[in-house]
Structures are given as C-alpha cells and as structure tokens.
C-alpha cells in the first residue's frame, strides 16, 4: 500500500519555511514544541526508561498535576485513585499511553484563555474523537499497539490545529474560502502557501514523531486503499478511516447517514470488512469513551458544537433529552455510595494543592503497593525519588549506590535541574574523609545541611560536590543493610536555607528510606 506523498522527499513546498518561521516566533509555540519533542524523543528511544519520561513530565508542574488527575479518573477505573506518582503511571500504563495523554493535556493547556479557545476546543474534540475511533479500528485490524493509531488519527489534523492555535487570522481566511466551496486543503495552500497536510507532517518530523507514526498520518486516496501488509499500512487505514468517519458525522445530514456509512464501508472494504451496523457500534463505543476522556481531561464537551453534531448524527440522546444508559449508571448505588463519596473526596484533595506531608504520604502508599507486587528495584527507586522531589519541592533528588568493585558510592539516577549533567559527576571513594557524605554513610546518620556556605559547614563539603552541583542546602539519608551503607538518598535546594524540614516530614522521608532498604532486600533490578 502506498499513500500519496505530500511532496517528493527532497522537495520543500515554497511556503513551508515562511510558515514555520511564523509558528516558531508565535507566543507559546517554542514551549509547546520543547515539551512534545522531549516526550517523543524519550519514547522513540529503544533504551528509554520510566525515569526519563517521568523527568520530562515533572519539569512542568501543571502537566504533572493534570496527568495524575486524569490517570486517577474513572477513565482508568481499575486504577481509580491508586496512582499517586508519575513513575507509577508510566510503569502501569506504559510510555505510549502516558505520552498520548501528556500531549493531549499539553495542547489543551495552550488552548486556555486564548480568544480562539472555542474554535480550538472544537478542533481538539474532533481530533480526539478521530483518535478514539482509530483505536477501535486498530484493534480490529490487529495493530499490536493501538495507542499508535490514536496518535496517527489525531495528528492528521495537526496542520489545522497549529494554524488555529497560532495563526488564527489565517484560519478565518481559509474558512471564508471553504464557505465559497473551495476544498479545504486548496484553501489552506492559497492562504498559507502550504497545505494543512504538508504543514502537519513537517512539524511532526520536527517534533521527533517516529517515522512509522509520521507515515501513519499520511492520507490515502480511494485508489490507494488495499489489504494492509504491514503495521504501518494498518495505521494508515485506521487513521484515514477514523477521520473519514468523523468528517461524515460532522458534515453529512443525519438523513443521509445510512448512505454515508455504506459508502465508507465500500471504500475501505479492500482493507477491512465492516458493515453499517458495525460502524455504528464503533461510533457509539467511541462516543462513550470520548465522554469519559473529555470528563477526565476537563473539556466541556457536552456544550461543544462538534460533540453535539457527532452525537446528533449518531442518534445519541441530545443534552437535556432522554436519560441515557450512561446517565442512569451515574445514579447512586446504596451499596457503594459511601465508598464513592470517599473516592470523590480524595479526588478533590488530589486536585487541591498538596502539602508536603500529603504528597509524601501518597507516594509512600504507591511504594507500599509496588513492594507487594513484582515491581523492579529501579522502578521502585524512581517512585521514591519522585515522591521526595515533588513532595518537598527539592531542586534535585538522587540515589547513590555502593559499587564494591570500584570502592565508590556512585549516583545512579535522579530527578531535577540539570540531572543528566550532574549524575556522571557525582561519585566519591568509600575510603573515609571528614566530610558530610562520609560521616553519613560511616555512622548511618541522617544529615540536614541548611546552609552549605556557613563557615562551620563549608569545610565539610567535598570538592566534587561543590564543582558538580553547588547546592546551597541538602539532606543525606543513608540506606543501611547489616550495618553497612548500600546506598544514600540525596536531595538538595539551590537556595540557602532552602531546606526546612519539620519532624513529621523527616519521619515520612525516613519511611521512604526504609522502603528503599526493603526494596534492596526483596526487589529484582530492572531497567534504569
């Protein structure tokens, strides 16, 4: 199966560079690009780790909070309220699903407060719907990772989304031409100098989307639809079929629904056999999942024009109409309403700003559950370090692990500012020296340095630490086993007196340290 290329690989449309320059100079675009590029780079790397994706997400406090709210919503019913760290979300849901959710949340966040917010929500809900339909189709086509089908379908609309986001005057000119019956892609090319499709594919490449997903985003003409022979072919079929279904629902009168479904069924029959009844079932199931997703993402779908048009076309009850099965299911069950009330209260508490004690306690629960499962040592250590980092607002957290062969304590991994640069520089010999690190591991002593620049403290700070980190305050929690330090939990702040820990917080940090000790005893090592 070959899709029509946007242009020959060595040819750039004349207007592309000019549009890309305008996008790059638009407020918010560089930040949006950086976040998505970093997420895609981690997921695309075959040696990626839970920690690397967690690190990218943790850089954005708003994204972190929103992601945890979503993964604890009814959308993920089996984990409802039980995922309290990004590390655990990545470990349980997988990198692809976390990536999809994170990218959706990132784009939604950029839509807020803009004059075109309503138009953006219409476009995003349409893209989300196509993505959910594509997932259903992908499962029927036998795609091993149906989350990839979500991305391919959603980002077929990337060019249009970007123009709506950042070049709103141009989108209005394009819509005016479409109203005069000029095809949308031709209207976009007249106004922008490049089609939506070409713009979307170009930005997807810049954003480090894997080649298979960029290929999966390509559009197919009727003559190009044939039996798929590869997973990339299946991604193309799922994404194109989903967007065609969405466009039919949005633009075809309800009276012509049967004819539209028959035409689509016939068009895609060389690739997948689905009759009108099966297509209707896919739409209905996708609407149900969309309702859950938009609620979790806090998108006001019920009052959205695109959402209402799809529901009306599908024959779903309109807002304020007859009670649906979903609404009936929301009626309180006397057997579970007390527990439901507790869950609802916990969701409110998660949504509110957490105190350090609440964040540490939540992380401890995650680690406790992980200890009772087959969680790897590395995954568990990621949870502990993330809990310390987010809960206490540290600048960095790291764990040093004893290397008996090299007779050193070496930083293994961590979270926070410049962590990838810092970690390779953080190691020290086991041979005793009169500094804070050696005192901590030799005596098994917890040490809090509130001001590393104080006269009576500065001489106890080793040179390697001053050169690598220059933290103004830090805490050391040795991990002891059989009276020997096998590890060292480290956290710091770049501010003098930036670490102020009360007795309750110290007790919770010590509990986390105790869980690390148990992990070293019982957990198998895993990928870092």
Secondary structure as GFF3:
##gff-version 3
##sequence-region A 1 528
A	DSSP	alpha_helix	16	24	.	.	.	ID=ss1
A	DSSP	alpha_helix	29	44	.	.	.	ID=ss2
A	DSSP	alpha_helix	50	58	.	.	.	ID=ss3
A	DSSP	alpha_helix	61	71	.	.	.	ID=ss4
A	DSSP	three_ten_helix	74	79	.	.	.	ID=ss5
A	DSSP	alpha_helix	86	93	.	.	.	ID=ss6
A	DSSP	alpha_helix	95	111	.	.	.	ID=ss7
A	DSSP	alpha_helix	117	141	.	.	.	ID=ss8
A	DSSP	alpha_helix	146	154	.	.	.	ID=ss9
A	DSSP	three_ten_helix	155	157	.	.	.	ID=ss10
A	DSSP	alpha_helix	158	166	.	.	.	ID=ss11
A	DSSP	alpha_helix	168	179	.	.	.	ID=ss12
A	DSSP	alpha_helix	184	192	.	.	.	ID=ss13
A	DSSP	alpha_helix	196	206	.	.	.	ID=ss14
A	DSSP	alpha_helix	211	216	.	.	.	ID=ss15
A	DSSP	three_ten_helix	222	224	.	.	.	ID=ss16
A	DSSP	alpha_helix	231	251	.	.	.	ID=ss17
A	DSSP	three_ten_helix	254	256	.	.	.	ID=ss18
A	DSSP	alpha_helix	257	267	.	.	.	ID=ss19
A	DSSP	alpha_helix	276	296	.	.	.	ID=ss20
A	DSSP	three_ten_helix	301	303	.	.	.	ID=ss21
A	DSSP	alpha_helix	305	314	.	.	.	ID=ss22
A	DSSP	alpha_helix	325	329	.	.	.	ID=ss23
A	DSSP	alpha_helix	337	351	.	.	.	ID=ss24
A	DSSP	alpha_helix	356	371	.	.	.	ID=ss25
A	DSSP	alpha_helix	377	392	.	.	.	ID=ss26
A	DSSP	beta_strand	396	403	.	.	.	ID=ss27
A	DSSP	beta_strand	408	416	.	.	.	ID=ss28
A	DSSP	alpha_helix	419	423	.	.	.	ID=ss29
A	DSSP	beta_strand	427	429	.	.	.	ID=ss30
A	DSSP	alpha_helix	436	443	.	.	.	ID=ss31
A	DSSP	beta_strand	447	449	.	.	.	ID=ss32
A	DSSP	alpha_helix	455	458	.	.	.	ID=ss33
A	DSSP	alpha_helix	463	468	.	.	.	ID=ss34
A	DSSP	beta_strand	473	481	.	.	.	ID=ss35
A	DSSP	beta_strand	484	493	.	.	.	ID=ss36
A	DSSP	alpha_helix	503	522	.	.	.	ID=ss37
###
